[in-house]
Amino acid sequence: MYMATKKKTLNKGSSVRSSAEVPLRPLADRVVVRPLTDEERGMKTASGIIIPDTAAEKASEGVVAAVGPGKYDNGVLVPMTVSIGDRVVFGKYGHEEVKVAGTEYTIVRESDILAVISK
């Protein structure tokens, strides 16, 4: 497991970063995203009523939990533009959902991330 501030150096000066709770190390230009909780997504009303999943669209937002080193283009490493902790919107298709140690994660390519949500 890697700490949020710890970087593991790979060949050609690239690095992989992940938060402390993520047991995944993304490769190349992939990003591990933790789906938003019901409260973060607004699926829970102010009075505490939870809107069921069947009434809601599948989440396409999350928080970046780990990022890969980047993608090589003509032998040059193109660094990642997203970082750990960014809240992002990603496409509904073309990603992988995995469950590790009871926690669900989504793995997307950086090019499938549509936007970073401002805080």
CYANA upper distance limits for C-alpha pairs under 8 A (distance plus 0.5 A):
  1 MET  CA     20 ALA  CA      6.98
  1 MET  CA     21 GLU  CA      8.00
  1 MET  CA     22 VAL  CA      7.33
  1 MET  CA     23 PRO  CA      5.86
  1 MET  CA     24 LEU  CA      8.12
  2 TYR  CA      6 LYS  CA      6.70
  2 TYR  CA      7 LYS  CA      8.07
  2 TYR  CA     17 ARG  CA      7.67
  2 TYR  CA     18 SER  CA      6.28
  2 TYR  CA     19 SER  CA      6.92
  2 TYR  CA     20 ALA  CA      6.08
  2 TYR  CA     22 VAL  CA      8.18
  2 TYR  CA     23 PRO  CA      8.26
  3 MET  CA      7 LYS  CA      8.40
  3 MET  CA     17 ARG  CA      8.30
  3 MET  CA     18 SER  CA      6.85
  3 MET  CA     19 SER  CA      5.75
  3 MET  CA     20 ALA  CA      4.78
  3 MET  CA     21 GLU  CA      8.50
  4 ALA  CA     17 ARG  CA      7.05
  4 ALA  CA     18 SER  CA      5.96
  4 ALA  CA     19 SER  CA      4.63
  4 ALA  CA     20 ALA  CA      6.19
  4 ALA  CA     84 ILE  CA      8.09
  5 THR  CA     17 ARG  CA      8.18
  5 THR  CA     19 SER  CA      8.39
  6 LYS  CA     17 ARG  CA      7.41
  7 LYS  CA     15 SER  CA      6.48
  7 LYS  CA     16 VAL  CA      6.44
  7 LYS  CA     17 ARG  CA      6.04
  8 LYS  CA     15 SER  CA      5.98
  8 LYS  CA     16 VAL  CA      6.15
  8 LYS  CA     17 ARG  CA      7.69
  9 THR  CA     13 GLY  CA      6.82
  9 THR  CA     14 SER  CA      6.50
  9 THR  CA     15 SER  CA      5.28
  9 THR  CA     16 VAL  CA      7.60
 10 LEU  CA     14 SER  CA      5.79
 10 LEU  CA     15 SER  CA      6.26
 10 LEU  CA     16 VAL  CA      8.32
 14 SER  CA     69 PRO  CA      5.74
 14 SER  CA     70 GLY  CA      7.93
 14 SER  CA     77 LEU  CA      7.95
 15 SER  CA     68 GLY  CA      7.69
 15 SER  CA     69 PRO  CA      5.28
 16 VAL  CA     25 ARG  CA      7.62
 16 VAL  CA     26 PRO  CA      7.98
 16 VAL  CA     66 ALA  CA      8.28
 16 VAL  CA     67 VAL  CA      6.70
 16 VAL  CA     68 GLY  CA      5.46
 16 VAL  CA     69 PRO  CA      5.45
 17 ARG  CA     25 ARG  CA      8.34
 17 ARG  CA     66 ALA  CA      6.09
 17 ARG  CA     67 VAL  CA      5.99
 17 ARG  CA     68 GLY  CA      7.19
 17 ARG  CA     69 PRO  CA      8.25
 17 ARG  CA     84 ILE  CA      8.11
 18 SER  CA     22 VAL  CA      6.95
 18 SER  CA     24 LEU  CA      8.24
 18 SER  CA     25 ARG  CA      7.53
 18 SER  CA     65 ALA  CA      6.36
 18 SER  CA     66 ALA  CA      4.31
 18 SER  CA     67 VAL  CA      6.75
 18 SER  CA     84 ILE  CA      7.41
 19 SER  CA     65 ALA  CA      6.09
 19 SER  CA     66 ALA  CA      6.59
 19 SER  CA     84 ILE  CA      7.49
 22 VAL  CA     65 ALA  CA      7.17
 22 VAL  CA     66 ALA  CA      7.72
 23 PRO  CA    100 VAL  CA      8.00
 24 LEU  CA     32 VAL  CA      8.15
 24 LEU  CA     66 ALA  CA      8.08
 25 ARG  CA     66 ALA  CA      7.53
 25 ARG  CA     67 VAL  CA      8.18
 25 ARG  CA     68 GLY  CA      7.57
 26 PRO  CA     30 ARG  CA      6.05
 26 PRO  CA     31 VAL  CA      6.66
 26 PRO  CA     32 VAL  CA      7.12
 26 PRO  CA     66 ALA  CA      7.37
 26 PRO  CA     67 VAL  CA      6.54
 26 PRO  CA     68 GLY  CA      5.29
 26 PRO  CA    107 ILE  CA      8.44
 27 LEU  CA     68 GLY  CA      5.49
 27 LEU  CA     69 PRO  CA      7.39
 27 LEU  CA     70 GLY  CA      8.45
 28 ALA  CA     68 GLY  CA      5.80
 28 ALA  CA     69 PRO  CA      6.14
 28 ALA  CA     70 GLY  CA      5.47
 28 ALA  CA     71 LYS  CA      5.75
 28 ALA  CA     72 TYR  CA      8.46
 29 ASP  CA     67 VAL  CA      8.02
 29 ASP  CA     68 GLY  CA      5.99
 29 ASP  CA     69 PRO  CA      7.07
 29 ASP  CA     70 GLY  CA      4.94
 29 ASP  CA     71 LYS  CA      5.61
 29 ASP  CA     80 MET  CA      7.49
 29 ASP  CA    109 ARG  CA      6.17
 29 ASP  CA    110 GLU  CA      6.18
 30 ARG  CA     67 VAL  CA      6.85
 30 ARG  CA     68 GLY  CA      6.00
 30 ARG  CA     70 GLY  CA      8.17
 30 ARG  CA    107 ILE  CA      7.09
 30 ARG  CA    108 VAL  CA      6.03
 30 ARG  CA    109 ARG  CA      4.76
 30 ARG  CA    110 GLU  CA      6.24
 31 VAL  CA     64 VAL  CA      7.42
 31 VAL  CA     65 ALA  CA      8.18
 31 VAL  CA     66 ALA  CA      6.36
 31 VAL  CA     67 VAL  CA      5.06
 31 VAL  CA     68 GLY  CA      6.69
 31 VAL  CA    107 ILE  CA      6.12
 31 VAL  CA    108 VAL  CA      5.86
 31 VAL  CA    109 ARG  CA      6.46
 31 VAL  CA    110 GLU  CA      6.72
 32 VAL  CA     64 VAL  CA      6.53
 32 VAL  CA     65 ALA  CA      6.01
 32 VAL  CA     66 ALA  CA      5.48
 32 VAL  CA     67 VAL  CA      6.80
 32 VAL  CA    105 TYR  CA      7.02
 32 VAL  CA    106 THR  CA      6.29
 32 VAL  CA    107 ILE  CA      5.11
 32 VAL  CA    108 VAL  CA      7.13
 33 VAL  CA     62 GLY  CA      6.15
 33 VAL  CA     63 VAL  CA      5.90
 33 VAL  CA     64 VAL  CA      4.97
 33 VAL  CA     65 ALA  CA      5.87
 33 VAL  CA     66 ALA  CA      7.61
 33 VAL  CA    105 TYR  CA      6.24
 33 VAL  CA    106 THR  CA      5.57
 33 VAL  CA    107 ILE  CA      6.64
 33 VAL  CA    108 VAL  CA      8.05
 34 ARG  CA     62 GLY  CA      5.84
 34 ARG  CA     63 VAL  CA      5.71
 34 ARG  CA     64 VAL  CA      6.79
 34 ARG  CA     65 ALA  CA      6.60
 34 ARG  CA    104 GLU  CA      7.51
 34 ARG  CA    105 TYR  CA      5.49
 34 ARG  CA    106 THR  CA      6.90
 35 PRO  CA     59 ALA  CA      7.60
 35 PRO  CA     60 SER  CA      8.32
 35 PRO  CA     61 GLU  CA      6.87
 35 PRO  CA     62 GLY  CA      4.81
 35 PRO  CA     63 VAL  CA      7.00
 35 PRO  CA    104 GLU  CA      7.91
 35 PRO  CA    105 TYR  CA      6.99
 35 PRO  CA    106 THR  CA      7.56
 36 LEU  CA     40 GLU  CA      6.03
 36 LEU  CA     41 ARG  CA      6.37
 36 LEU  CA     59 ALA  CA      8.09
 36 LEU  CA     61 GLU  CA      6.99
 36 LEU  CA     62 GLY  CA      5.43
 36 LEU  CA     63 VAL  CA      7.27
 37 THR  CA     41 ARG  CA      6.61
 38 ASP  CA     42 GLY  CA      6.58
 38 ASP  CA     43 MET  CA      5.30
 38 ASP  CA     44 LYS  CA      6.53
 38 ASP  CA     50 ILE  CA      8.21
 39 GLU  CA     43 MET  CA      6.34
 39 GLU  CA     44 LYS  CA      5.90
 41 ARG  CA     59 ALA  CA      8.48
 43 MET  CA     50 ILE  CA      6.43
 43 MET  CA     51 ILE  CA      5.86
 43 MET  CA     52 PRO  CA      8.45
 44 LYS  CA     48 GLY  CA      6.33
 44 LYS  CA     49 ILE  CA      6.04
 44 LYS  CA     50 ILE  CA      4.88
 44 LYS  CA     51 ILE  CA      6.60
 45 THR  CA     49 ILE  CA      5.72
 45 THR  CA     50 ILE  CA      6.92
 45 THR  CA     51 ILE  CA      8.22
 51 ILE  CA     55 ALA  CA      7.32
 51 ILE  CA     56 ALA  CA      7.79
 52 PRO  CA     56 ALA  CA      7.24
 53 ASP  CA     57 GLU  CA      7.83
 53 ASP  CA     58 LYS  CA      8.25
 60 SER  CA     89 VAL  CA      6.25
 60 SER  CA     90 PHE  CA      5.96
 60 SER  CA     91 GLY  CA      6.97
 60 SER  CA     92 LYS  CA      6.50
 61 GLU  CA     87 ARG  CA      7.65
 61 GLU  CA     88 VAL  CA      6.08
 61 GLU  CA     89 VAL  CA      4.95
 61 GLU  CA     90 PHE  CA      6.73
 62 GLY  CA     87 ARG  CA      6.13
 62 GLY  CA     88 VAL  CA      6.04
 62 GLY  CA     89 VAL  CA      7.21
 63 VAL  CA     84 ILE  CA      8.13
 63 VAL  CA     85 GLY  CA      6.23
 63 VAL  CA     86 ASP  CA      6.12
 63 VAL  CA     87 ARG  CA      4.91
 63 VAL  CA     88 VAL  CA      6.64
 64 VAL  CA     82 VAL  CA      8.32
 64 VAL  CA     83 SER  CA      7.24
 64 VAL  CA     84 ILE  CA      5.46
 64 VAL  CA     85 GLY  CA      5.72
 64 VAL  CA     86 ASP  CA      5.91
 64 VAL  CA     87 ARG  CA      6.90
 64 VAL  CA     88 VAL  CA      7.64
 65 ALA  CA     84 ILE  CA      5.84
 65 ALA  CA     85 GLY  CA      6.93
 66 ALA  CA     83 SER  CA      8.19
 66 ALA  CA     84 ILE  CA      6.37
 67 VAL  CA     80 MET  CA      8.03
 67 VAL  CA     82 VAL  CA      8.14
 67 VAL  CA     83 SER  CA      7.28
 67 VAL  CA     84 ILE  CA      7.50
 68 GLY  CA     80 MET  CA      8.03
 69 PRO  CA     79 PRO  CA      7.19
 69 PRO  CA     80 MET  CA      7.38
 70 GLY  CA     77 LEU  CA      6.82
 70 GLY  CA     78 VAL  CA      6.08
 70 GLY  CA     79 PRO  CA      5.33
 70 GLY  CA     80 MET  CA      5.70
 71 LYS  CA     77 LEU  CA      6.17
 71 LYS  CA     78 VAL  CA      5.83
 71 LYS  CA     79 PRO  CA      7.50
 71 LYS  CA     80 MET  CA      8.46
 72 TYR  CA     76 VAL  CA      5.76
 72 TYR  CA     77 LEU  CA      4.90
 72 TYR  CA     78 VAL  CA      6.42
 73 ASP  CA     77 LEU  CA      6.84
 73 ASP  CA     78 VAL  CA      7.23
 80 MET  CA    110 GLU  CA      7.98
 82 VAL  CA     86 ASP  CA      7.23
 82 VAL  CA    110 GLU  CA      8.31
 82 VAL  CA    116 VAL  CA      8.36
 86 ASP  CA    116 VAL  CA      7.05
 86 ASP  CA    117 ILE  CA      7.94
 87 ARG  CA    116 VAL  CA      6.32
 87 ARG  CA    117 ILE  CA      5.93
 87 ARG  CA    118 SER  CA      8.18
 88 VAL  CA    113 ILE  CA      7.30
 88 VAL  CA    114 LEU  CA      7.97
 88 VAL  CA    115 ALA  CA      6.21
 88 VAL  CA    116 VAL  CA      4.90
 88 VAL  CA    117 ILE  CA      6.09
 89 VAL  CA    113 ILE  CA      6.49
 89 VAL  CA    114 LEU  CA      6.08
 89 VAL  CA    115 ALA  CA      5.84
 89 VAL  CA    116 VAL  CA      6.91
 89 VAL  CA    117 ILE  CA      7.71
 90 PHE  CA    108 VAL  CA      8.32
 90 PHE  CA    112 ASP  CA      6.28
 90 PHE  CA    113 ILE  CA      4.75
 90 PHE  CA    114 LEU  CA      5.65
 90 PHE  CA    115 ALA  CA      7.65
 91 GLY  CA     95 HIS  CA      8.39
 91 GLY  CA    112 ASP  CA      6.34
 91 GLY  CA    113 ILE  CA      7.05
 91 GLY  CA    114 LEU  CA      7.18
 94 GLY  CA    108 VAL  CA      7.84
 94 GLY  CA    112 ASP  CA      8.07
 95 HIS  CA    106 THR  CA      7.20
 95 HIS  CA    107 ILE  CA      6.32
 95 HIS  CA    108 VAL  CA      5.40
 95 HIS  CA    109 ARG  CA      8.05
 96 GLU  CA    106 THR  CA      6.13
 96 GLU  CA    107 ILE  CA      5.70
 96 GLU  CA    108 VAL  CA      7.21
 97 GLU  CA    104 GLU  CA      7.53
 97 GLU  CA    105 TYR  CA      6.32
 97 GLU  CA    106 THR  CA      4.97
 97 GLU  CA    107 ILE  CA      6.84
 98 VAL  CA    104 GLU  CA      6.27
 98 VAL  CA    105 TYR  CA      5.87
 98 VAL  CA    106 THR  CA      6.72
 98 VAL  CA    107 ILE  CA      8.12
 99 LYS  CA    103 THR  CA      5.88
 99 LYS  CA    104 GLU  CA      4.82
 99 LYS  CA    105 TYR  CA      6.63
100 VAL  CA    104 GLU  CA      6.99
100 VAL  CA    105 TYR  CA      8.17
108 VAL  CA    112 ASP  CA      6.75
108 VAL  CA    113 ILE  CA      7.84
109 ARG  CA    113 ILE  CA      7.59
